[in-house]
Amino acid sequence: MDSINGIPAHPLFVHLAVVAIPLLALLGILTVVWPAARRKLGIIVPIVGLVAVVITPLTTSAGESLEKVTRPNPVLEQHTELGDQMIYFVAPLFVAVVLFWAVNSPVVMNRLPSAPAGAVRVGSIALAVITVVFAVLAMIWVYRIGDTGAESVWTR
């Protein structure tokens, strides 16, 4: 998708990505470290994750279309490369929060065959660590992408 009503789609999609990805990261960390938040947020975190994981390739695709009509410069190329890498942080974060939610959701766990409590606990801890690691990496990557994107626009 190149444009929406004649407006380049990339800047429009970026605004959603810049909200959804850090929100997913923060909510993911919050649910990992605070059980009360985990219970209250429930399915909201995986839904935010779905939005983030869907908007990421749409944003990068729209950005590549926009790149074709702009003057090339090294900062823009770096921005594009970083943007293409964002999915490698958002997708695992999405998978981790969905699995963490499922492992810690009584509704889901009651419908599955019973697993040893120790295995569920170890799995939950592993998913918590993975969630935090990818949440931090995703926030760093959003910052790096945004910084190079702004620099490429304002230093033409």
Backbone as a printed PyTorch tensor [residue, N CA C, xyz], in Angstrom:
tensor([[[  0.8550,  -1.1700,   0.0000],
         [  0.0000,   0.0000,   0.0000],
         [  0.9030,   1.2350,   0.0000]],

        [[  0.8170,   2.0080,  -1.0650],
         [  1.6760,   3.1750,  -1.2170],
         [  1.0860,   4.4280,  -0.5770]],

        [[ -0.2300,   4.6060,  -0.7370],
         [ -0.8350,   5.8330,  -0.2210],
         [ -2.2590,   5.5690,   0.2460]],

        [[ -2.7410,   6.4990,   1.0630],
         [ -4.1180,   6.4730,   1.5480],
         [ -4.6980,   7.8440,   1.2590]],

        [[ -5.6780,   7.8910,   0.3800],
         [ -6.2820,   9.1540,  -0.0520],
         [ -5.2420,  10.1570,  -0.5370]],

        [[ -4.2430,   9.6680,  -1.2520],
         [ -3.2140,  10.5260,  -1.8200],
         [ -2.0830,  10.8780,  -0.8680]],

        [[ -2.1720,  10.4600,   0.3700],
         [ -1.1220,  10.7300,   1.3550],
         [ -0.2440,   9.4900,   1.4440]],

        [[  1.0740,   9.6620,   1.4430],
         [  1.9350,   8.4790,   1.5820],
         [  1.5560,   7.6890,   2.8450]],

        [[  1.4280,   6.3830,   2.6970],
         [  0.9620,   5.5400,   3.8030],
         [  2.0020,   5.4070,   4.9140]],

        [[  3.2790,   5.5050,   4.5670],
         [  4.3140,   5.2690,   5.5690],
         [  4.1970,   6.1820,   6.7980]],

        [[  4.0810,   7.5000,   6.6330],
         [  3.9690,   8.3370,   7.8340],
         [  2.7030,   8.0410,   8.6450]],

        [[  1.6540,   7.6140,   7.9680],
         [  0.4230,   7.2830,   8.6920],
         [  0.6020,   5.9910,   9.4900]],

        [[  1.1850,   4.9800,   8.8630],
         [  1.4160,   3.7040,   9.5510],
         [  2.4350,   3.8480,  10.6780]],

        [[  3.4330,   4.7010,  10.4580],
         [  4.4840,   4.8770,  11.4640],
         [  3.8920,   5.3150,  12.7980]],

        [[  2.9060,   6.1800,  12.7560],
         [  2.3220,   6.6660,  14.0040],
         [  1.6940,   5.5200,  14.8080]],

        [[  1.0600,   4.5920,  14.1200],
         [  0.4960,   3.4410,  14.8200],
         [  1.6080,   2.5270,  15.3400]],

        [[  2.6310,   2.3040,  14.5340],
         [  3.7470,   1.4430,  14.9480],
         [  4.4890,   2.0360,  16.1480]],

        [[  4.6740,   3.3420,  16.1270],
         [  5.4170,   4.0090,  17.2030],
         [  4.6430,   3.9640,  18.5270]],

        [[  3.3510,   3.8040,  18.4580],
         [  2.5520,   3.6370,  19.6710],
         [  2.4420,   2.1540,  20.0360]],

        [[  2.1090,   1.3150,  19.0650],
         [  1.8130,  -0.0940,  19.3420],
         [  3.0290,  -0.8810,  19.8280]],

        [[  4.1830,  -0.6720,  19.2150],
         [  5.3570,  -1.4700,  19.5790],
         [  5.8540,  -1.1400,  20.9900]],

        [[  6.0950,   0.1310,  21.3280],
         [  6.4900,   0.4050,  22.7200],
         [  5.3990,   0.0540,  23.7350]],

        [[  4.1310,   0.2250,  23.3520],
         [  3.0440,  -0.1500,  24.2530],
         [  3.0760,  -1.6550,  24.5140]],

        [[  3.2770,  -2.4370,  23.4670],
         [  3.4130,  -3.8820,  23.6330],
         [  4.5840,  -4.2060,  24.5490]],

        [[  5.7080,  -3.5550,  24.3310],
         [  6.8970,  -3.8120,  25.1460],
         [  6.6270,  -3.4770,  26.6170]],

        [[  6.0490,  -2.3310,  26.8700],
         [  5.7810,  -1.9260,  28.2570],
         [  4.7350,  -2.8200,  28.9250]],

        [[  3.6700,  -3.1330,  28.1920],
         [  2.6510,  -4.0150,  28.7580],
         [  3.1990,  -5.4220,  28.9760]],

        [[  4.0570,  -5.8690,  28.0660],
         [  4.6780,  -7.1830,  28.2250],
         [  5.5140,  -7.2420,  29.4840]],

        [[  6.3320,  -6.2410,  29.7030],
         [  7.1560,  -6.1920,  30.9210],
         [  6.2620,  -6.0820,  32.1540]],

        [[  5.2400,  -5.2420,  32.0800],
         [  4.3300,  -5.0580,  33.2100],
         [  3.6540,  -6.3690,  33.6020]],

        [[  3.1740,  -7.1250,  32.6290],
         [  2.4960,  -8.3820,  32.9550],
         [  3.4560,  -9.4320,  33.4980]],

        [[  4.7110,  -9.3500,  33.0950],
         [  5.7070, -10.3050,  33.5860],
         [  6.0560, -10.0310,  35.0470]],

        [[  6.1910,  -8.7700,  35.4020],
         [  6.6800,  -8.4340,  36.7430],
         [  5.5700,  -8.1630,  37.7640]],

        [[  4.3350,  -7.9640,  37.3060],
         [  3.2740,  -7.5970,  38.2320],
         [  2.0400,  -8.4870,  38.0010]],

        [[  1.8640,  -9.5100,  38.8210],
         [  0.7440, -10.4410,  38.6450],
         [ -0.6330,  -9.7760,  38.6370]],

        [[ -0.8190,  -8.7400,  39.4340],
         [ -2.1250,  -8.0560,  39.4480],
         [ -2.4150,  -7.4180,  38.0920]],

        [[ -1.4050,  -6.8160,  37.4840],
         [ -1.5770,  -6.2340,  36.1470],
         [ -1.8570,  -7.3360,  35.1350]],

        [[ -1.1770,  -8.4590,  35.2800],
         [ -1.3860,  -9.6080,  34.3820],
         [ -2.8430, -10.0320,  34.4050]],

        [[ -3.4230, -10.1140,  35.5920],
         [ -4.8200, -10.5390,  35.7210],
         [ -5.7700,  -9.4840,  35.1430]],

        [[ -5.4730,  -8.2140,  35.3780],
         [ -6.3730,  -7.1530,  34.9010],
         [ -6.2880,  -6.9450,  33.3900]],

        [[ -5.0820,  -7.0420,  32.8460],
         [ -4.9050,  -6.7940,  31.4100],
         [ -5.3560,  -7.9800,  30.5650]],

        [[ -5.1370,  -9.1810,  31.0540],
         [ -5.6030, -10.3760,  30.3590],
         [ -5.2240, -10.4180,  28.8900]],

        [[ -6.2260, -10.5420,  28.0550],
         [ -6.0390, -10.7170,  26.6090],
         [ -5.6280,  -9.4230,  25.9020]],

        [[ -5.6770,  -8.2910,  26.5910],
         [ -5.3480,  -7.0050,  25.9550],
         [ -3.9130,  -6.9950,  25.4290]],

        [[ -2.9880,  -7.5640,  26.1780],
         [ -1.5800,  -7.5400,  25.7520],
         [ -1.3850,  -8.3260,  24.4570]],

        [[ -1.8970,  -9.5490,  24.3240],
         [ -1.7810, -10.2250,  23.0300],
         [ -2.4680,  -9.4790,  21.8790]],

        [[ -3.5630,  -8.7920,  22.1690],
         [ -4.2380,  -8.0200,  21.1070],
         [ -3.3600,  -6.8580,  20.6550]],

        [[ -2.7580,  -6.1500,  21.6030],
         [ -1.8200,  -5.0710,  21.2470],
         [ -0.6490,  -5.6660,  20.4490]],

        [[ -0.2070,  -6.8490,  20.8440],
         [  0.8660,  -7.5300,  20.1240],
         [  0.4780,  -7.8510,  18.6980]],

        [[ -0.7510,  -8.2760,  18.5040],
         [ -1.2200,  -8.5670,  17.1530],
         [ -1.2070,  -7.3090,  16.2920]],

        [[ -1.6550,  -6.2060,  16.8450],
         [ -1.6260,  -4.9300,  16.1170],
         [ -0.1870,  -4.5780,  15.7550]],

        [[  0.7290,  -4.7140,  16.7140],
         [  2.1370,  -4.3660,  16.4680],
         [  2.7620,  -5.2530,  15.4010]],

        [[  2.4710,  -6.5460,  15.4520],
         [  3.0920,  -7.4650,  14.5050],
         [  2.4910,  -7.3140,  13.1020]],

        [[  1.2610,  -6.8670,  13.0150],
         [  0.6410,  -6.6440,  11.6970],
         [  1.1010,  -5.3160,  11.1040]],

        [[  1.1810,  -4.2730,  11.9220],
         [  1.5280,  -2.9490,  11.3960],
         [  2.9980,  -2.8580,  10.9880]],

        [[  3.8550,  -3.6740,  11.5760],
         [  5.2860,  -3.5910,  11.2770],
         [  5.5970,  -3.8410,   9.8040]],

        [[  5.1770,  -4.9580,   9.2030],
         [  5.4850,  -5.1390,   7.7850],
         [  4.7340,  -4.1610,   6.8740]],

        [[  3.5510,  -3.7370,   7.3010],
         [  2.8310,  -2.7340,   6.5000],
         [  3.6180,  -1.4230,   6.4650]],

        [[  4.1690,  -1.0470,   7.6070],
         [  4.9480,   0.1870,   7.6980],
         [  6.2210,   0.0920,   6.8770]],

        [[  6.9260,  -1.0280,   6.9720],
         [  8.1780,  -1.1540,   6.2120],
         [  7.9110,  -1.2240,   4.7170]],

        [[  6.8470,  -1.8890,   4.3300],
         [  6.4980,  -1.9610,   2.9110],
         [  6.1450,  -0.5760,   2.3620]],

        [[  5.3490,   0.1610,   3.1210],
         [  4.9920,   1.5210,   2.7040],
         [  6.2250,   2.4100,   2.6750]],

        [[  7.1510,   2.1820,   3.6000],
         [  8.3970,   2.9600,   3.6270],
         [  9.2540,   2.6850,   2.4080]],

        [[  9.3070,   1.4370,   1.9890],
         [ 10.0770,   1.1090,   0.7890],
         [  9.4700,   1.7460,  -0.4490]],

        [[  8.1540,   1.8370,  -0.4930],
         [  7.4970,   2.5270,  -1.6120],
         [  7.8180,   4.0100,  -1.5960]],

        [[  7.8220,   4.6080,  -0.4080],
         [  8.1370,   6.0240,  -0.2830],
         [  9.5990,   6.2910,  -0.6200]],

        [[ 10.4580,   5.3540,  -0.2700],
         [ 11.8910,   5.5070,  -0.5250],
         [ 12.1820,   5.6350,  -2.0290]],

        [[ 11.3560,   5.0050,  -2.8400],
         [ 11.5610,   5.0420,  -4.2950],
         [ 11.3590,   6.4330,  -4.8930]],

        [[ 10.6100,   7.2760,  -4.1920],
         [ 10.3290,   8.6110,  -4.7310],
         [ 11.0880,   9.7070,  -3.9980]],

        [[ 12.0250,   9.3330,  -3.1300],
         [ 12.8210,  10.3260,  -2.4190],
         [ 14.2710,  10.2480,  -2.8750]],

        [[ 15.0130,  11.2960,  -2.5660],
         [ 16.4420,  11.2900,  -2.9050],
         [ 17.1590,  10.3370,  -1.9640]],

        [[ 17.9560,   9.4500,  -2.5260],
         [ 18.6800,   8.5190,  -1.6440],
         [ 19.7650,   9.2480,  -0.8460]],

        [[ 19.9620,   8.7930,   0.3720],
         [ 21.0520,   9.2860,   1.2050],
         [ 21.4170,   8.1820,   2.1920]],

        [[ 22.6170,   8.2210,   2.7300],
         [ 23.0700,   7.1380,   3.6170],
         [ 22.2070,   6.9680,   4.8720]],

        [[ 21.7050,   8.0570,   5.4090],
         [ 20.8860,   7.9600,   6.6180],
         [ 19.5550,   7.2780,   6.2950]],

        [[ 18.9820,   7.6010,   5.1480],
         [ 17.7400,   6.9600,   4.7230],
         [ 17.9550,   5.4630,   4.5090]],

        [[ 19.0900,   5.1100,   3.9340],
         [ 19.3990,   3.6890,   3.7420],
         [ 19.5240,   2.9770,   5.0860]],

        [[ 20.1570,   3.6300,   6.0560],
         [ 20.2710,   3.0390,   7.3940],
         [ 18.8900,   2.9060,   8.0300]],

        [[ 18.0500,   3.9170,   7.8730],
         [ 16.6860,   3.8880,   8.3870],
         [ 15.9160,   2.7050,   7.7950]],

        [[ 16.0510,   2.5130,   6.5130],
         [ 15.3660,   1.4090,   5.8330],
         [ 15.8580,   0.0610,   6.3380]],

        [[ 17.1680,  -0.0770,   6.4880],
         [ 17.7290,  -1.3380,   6.9870],
         [ 17.2390,  -1.6320,   8.4070]],

        [[ 17.2490,  -0.6220,   9.2650],
         [ 16.7680,  -0.8100,  10.6370],
         [ 15.2810,  -1.1550,  10.6450]],

        [[ 14.5180,  -0.4820,   9.8000],
         [ 13.0850,  -0.7600,   9.7140],
         [ 12.8080,  -2.1870,   9.2790]],

        [[ 13.5820,  -2.6760,   8.3270],
         [ 13.4140,  -4.0630,   7.8800],
         [ 13.7200,  -5.0600,   8.9890]],

        [[ 14.5540,  -4.6880,   9.9410],
         [ 14.9260,  -5.5810,  11.0440],
         [ 13.9100,  -5.5680,  12.1860]],

        [[ 13.0020,  -4.6150,  12.2110],
         [ 12.0650,  -4.4840,  13.3320],
         [ 11.2340,  -5.7420,  13.5370]],

        [[ 10.8570,  -6.4090,  12.4820],
         [ 10.0200,  -7.6060,  12.6040],
         [ 10.7240,  -8.6940,  13.4150]],

        [[ 12.0630,  -8.6940,  13.3880],
         [ 12.8230,  -9.7000,  14.1350],
         [ 12.7550,  -9.4780,  15.6490]],

        [[ 12.2700,  -8.3460,  16.0570],
         [ 12.0860,  -8.0590,  17.4780],
         [ 10.6060,  -8.1220,  17.8620]],

        [[  9.7470,  -7.6410,  16.9740],
         [  8.3190,  -7.6040,  17.2840],
         [  7.6960,  -8.9990,  17.2340]],

        [[  8.0350,  -9.7920,  16.2480],
         [  7.4250, -11.1250,  16.1240],
         [  7.7510, -12.0190,  17.3230]],

        [[  9.0280, -12.1350,  17.7370],
         [  9.2840, -12.9520,  18.9260],
         [  8.6440, -12.3880,  20.1980]],

        [[  8.5770, -11.0600,  20.2910],
         [  7.9180, -10.4480,  21.4460],
         [  6.4390, -10.8080,  21.4570]],

        [[  5.8170, -10.7680,  20.3070],
         [  4.4060, -11.1460,  20.1870],
         [  4.1950, -12.6020,  20.5990]],

        [[  5.0220, -13.4860,  20.0670],
         [  4.9040, -14.9080,  20.4140],
         [  5.1060, -15.1100,  21.9120]],

        [[  6.0970, -14.4290,  22.4780],
         [  6.3810, -14.5810,  23.9100],
         [  5.2160, -14.1000,  24.7700]],

        [[  4.6180, -12.9460,  24.4260],
         [  3.5140, -12.4540,  25.2660],
         [  2.2750, -13.3340,  25.1120]],

        [[  2.0510, -13.8520,  23.9220],
         [  0.9010, -14.7440,  23.7360],
         [  1.0970, -16.0270,  24.5460]],

        [[  2.2810, -16.6140,  24.4480],
         [  2.5460, -17.8410,  25.2050],
         [  2.5500, -17.5790,  26.7140]],

        [[  3.1200, -16.4530,  27.1270],
         [  3.1170, -16.1160,  28.5580],
         [  1.6870, -15.9410,  29.0500]],

        [[  0.8730, -15.2510,  28.2690],
         [ -0.5350, -15.0830,  28.6240],
         [ -1.2180, -16.4400,  28.7250]],

        [[ -0.9910, -17.3150,  27.7520],
         [ -1.6420, -18.6270,  27.7440],
         [ -1.2240, -19.4690,  28.9430]],

        [[  0.0690, -19.4800,  29.2430],
         [  0.5710, -20.2820,  30.3590],
         [  0.0440, -19.7600,  31.6970]],

        [[ -0.2240, -18.4800,  31.7660],
         [ -0.6800, -17.8790,  33.0210],
         [ -2.1850, -17.6140,  33.0470]],

        [[ -2.8940, -18.0880,  32.0330],
         [ -4.3400, -17.8830,  31.9690],
         [ -5.0610, -19.1480,  32.4330]],

        [[ -5.8340, -19.0440,  33.5100],
         [ -6.5790, -20.2240,  33.9780],
         [ -7.5440, -20.7400,  32.9120]],

        [[ -8.1160, -19.8480,  32.1270],
         [ -9.0640, -20.2580,  31.0940],
         [ -8.3780, -21.1740,  30.0820]],

        [[ -7.1810, -20.8110,  29.6650],
         [ -6.4420, -21.6100,  28.6890],
         [ -5.9180, -22.8890,  29.3340]],

        [[ -5.2910, -22.7520,  30.4750],
         [ -4.6510, -23.9120,  31.1070],
         [ -5.6670, -24.9650,  31.5580]],

        [[ -6.8830, -24.5580,  31.9160],
         [ -7.9070, -25.5270,  32.3270],
         [ -8.4060, -26.3650,  31.1540]],

        [[ -8.2210, -25.8910,  29.9430],
         [ -8.6820, -26.6270,  28.7650],
         [ -7.6250, -27.5550,  28.1890]],

        [[ -6.4160, -27.4440,  28.6790],
         [ -5.3200, -28.2820,  28.1860],
         [ -5.0980, -29.4510,  29.1300]],

        [[ -4.4990, -30.5230,  28.5990],
         [ -4.1490, -31.6220,  29.5050],
         [ -3.2110, -31.0980,  30.5900]],

        [[ -3.3480, -31.6300,  31.7850],
         [ -2.5370, -31.1290,  32.8930],
         [ -1.0590, -31.4210,  32.6620]],

        [[ -0.2800, -30.4090,  32.9180],
         [  1.1790, -30.5220,  32.8150],
         [  1.7520, -30.4450,  34.2130]],

        [[  2.9150, -31.0000,  34.4220],
         [  3.5310, -30.8850,  35.7550],
         [  3.7110, -29.4130,  36.1350]],

        [[  3.3840, -29.1130,  37.3640],
         [  3.4620, -27.7230,  37.8320],
         [  4.8580, -27.1490,  37.6690]],

        [[  5.8730, -27.9550,  37.9070],
         [  7.2530, -27.4930,  37.7530],
         [  7.5700, -27.1030,  36.3210]],

        [[  7.0640, -27.8730,  35.3790],
         [  7.3100, -27.5670,  33.9650],
         [  6.6240, -26.2650,  33.5660]],

        [[  5.4120, -26.0740,  34.0580],
         [  4.6790, -24.8330,  33.7540],
         [  5.4140, -23.6470,  34.3610]],

        [[  5.9070, -23.8020,  35.5710],
         [  6.6360, -22.7150,  36.2460],
         [  7.9170, -22.3650,  35.4930]],

        [[  8.6880, -23.3700,  35.1030],
         [  9.9280, -23.1360,  34.3510],
         [  9.6130, -22.4790,  33.0080]],

        [[  8.5660, -22.9720,  32.3420],
         [  8.1610, -22.3720,  31.0690],
         [  7.7440, -20.9310,  31.2230]],

        [[  7.0080, -20.6390,  32.2850],
         [  6.5660, -19.2730,  32.5440],
         [  7.7490, -18.3480,  32.8060]],

        [[  8.7250, -18.8320,  33.5670],
         [  9.9170, -18.0210,  33.8490],
         [ 10.7130, -17.7830,  32.5690]],

        [[ 10.8820, -18.8200,  31.7670],
         [ 11.6120, -18.6700,  30.5010],
         [ 10.9100, -17.6730,  29.5860]],

        [[  9.5900, -17.7730,  29.5040],
         [  8.8320, -16.8260,  28.6710],
         [  8.9140, -15.4090,  29.2220]],

        [[  8.9560, -15.2790,  30.5390],
         [  9.0950, -13.9570,  31.1480],
         [ 10.4240, -13.3260,  30.7540]],

        [[ 11.4910, -14.0960,  30.8240],
         [ 12.8190, -13.5860,  30.4590],
         [ 12.8440, -13.2100,  28.9780]],

        [[ 12.3190, -14.0730,  28.1370],
         [ 12.2850, -13.8010,  26.6920],
         [ 11.4690, -12.5390,  26.4150]],

        [[ 10.3500, -12.3960,  27.0990],
         [  9.5090, -11.2110,  26.9180],
         [ 10.2640,  -9.9380,  27.2690]],

        [[ 10.9300,  -9.9300,  28.4040],
         [ 11.6640,  -8.7320,  28.8260],
         [ 12.7950,  -8.4180,  27.8570]],

        [[ 13.5420,  -9.4310,  27.4480],
         [ 14.6660,  -9.2110,  26.5230],
         [ 14.1650,  -8.6240,  25.2070]],

        [[ 13.1450,  -9.2360,  24.6140],
         [ 12.6570,  -8.7220,  23.3340],
         [ 11.9120,  -7.4010,  23.4840]],

        [[ 11.3110,  -7.1500,  24.6360],
         [ 10.6620,  -5.8570,  24.8740],
         [ 11.6960,  -4.7430,  24.8920]],

        [[ 12.7890,  -4.9650,  25.5930],
         [ 13.8590,  -3.9590,  25.6400],
         [ 14.4610,  -3.7560,  24.2640]],

        [[ 14.7460,  -4.8470,  23.5640],
         [ 15.3100,  -4.7340,  22.2090],
         [ 14.3540,  -4.0070,  21.2600]],

        [[ 13.0650,  -4.3030,  21.3660],
         [ 12.0770,  -3.6410,  20.4950],
         [ 12.0420,  -2.1420,  20.7540]],

        [[ 12.0890,  -1.7390,  22.0230],
         [ 12.0760,  -0.3040,  22.3220],
         [ 13.3450,   0.3840,  21.8230]],

        [[ 14.4760,  -0.2820,  21.9740],
         [ 15.7270,   0.2810,  21.4520],
         [ 15.6360,   0.4120,  19.9380]],

        [[ 15.1050,  -0.5960,  19.2710],
         [ 15.0360,  -0.5700,  17.8070],
         [ 14.0650,   0.4980,  17.3190]],

        [[ 12.9490,   0.6680,  17.9980],
         [ 12.0120,   1.7390,  17.6190],
         [ 12.6990,   3.0870,  17.7290]],

        [[ 13.4490,   3.2850,  18.7890],
         [ 14.1850,   4.5340,  18.9500],
         [ 15.1850,   4.7260,  17.8060]],

        [[ 15.9640,   3.7000,  17.5100],
         [ 16.9800,   3.8030,  16.4580],
         [ 16.3450,   4.0870,  15.0930]],

        [[ 15.2440,   3.4020,  14.8110],
         [ 14.5510,   3.6160,  13.5350],
         [ 14.0120,   5.0350,  13.4720]],

        [[ 13.3670,   5.4690,  14.5300],
         [ 12.8040,   6.8210,  14.5620],
         [ 13.8630,   7.8950,  14.4560]],

        [[ 14.9830,   7.6820,  15.1180],
         [ 16.0680,   8.6570,  15.0740],
         [ 16.6210,   8.8020,  13.6630]],

        [[ 16.8930,   7.6770,  13.0110],
         [ 17.4260,   7.7590,  11.6440],
         [ 16.3700,   8.2650,  10.6660]],

        [[ 15.1070,   7.9250,  10.9190],
         [ 14.0350,   8.4240,  10.0410],
         [ 13.9030,   9.9310,  10.1310]],

        [[ 13.9250,  10.4430,  11.3490],
         [ 13.8440,  11.9000,  11.5250],
         [ 15.0570,  12.5830,  10.9240]],

        [[ 16.2200,  12.0040,  11.1600],
         [ 17.4390,  12.5920,  10.6050],
         [ 17.4100,  12.6050,   9.0770]],

        [[ 16.8860,  11.5390,   8.4870],
         [ 16.8400,  11.4850,   7.0140],
         [ 15.8840,  12.5210,   6.4360]],

        [[ 14.8400,  12.8520,   7.1740],
         [ 13.8870,  13.8630,   6.6970],
         [ 14.4180,  15.2710,   6.8910]],

        [[ 15.0230,  15.5290,   8.0530],
         [ 15.3920,  16.8940,   8.3910],
         [ 16.7800,  17.3150,   7.9260]],

        [[ 17.5930,  16.3890,   7.4580],
         [ 18.9430,  16.7540,   7.0070],
         [ 19.1060,  16.6070,   5.5020]],

        [[ 18.0090,  16.6560,   4.7780],
         [ 18.1040,  16.5090,   3.3140],
         [ 18.8930,  17.6150,   2.7540]]])
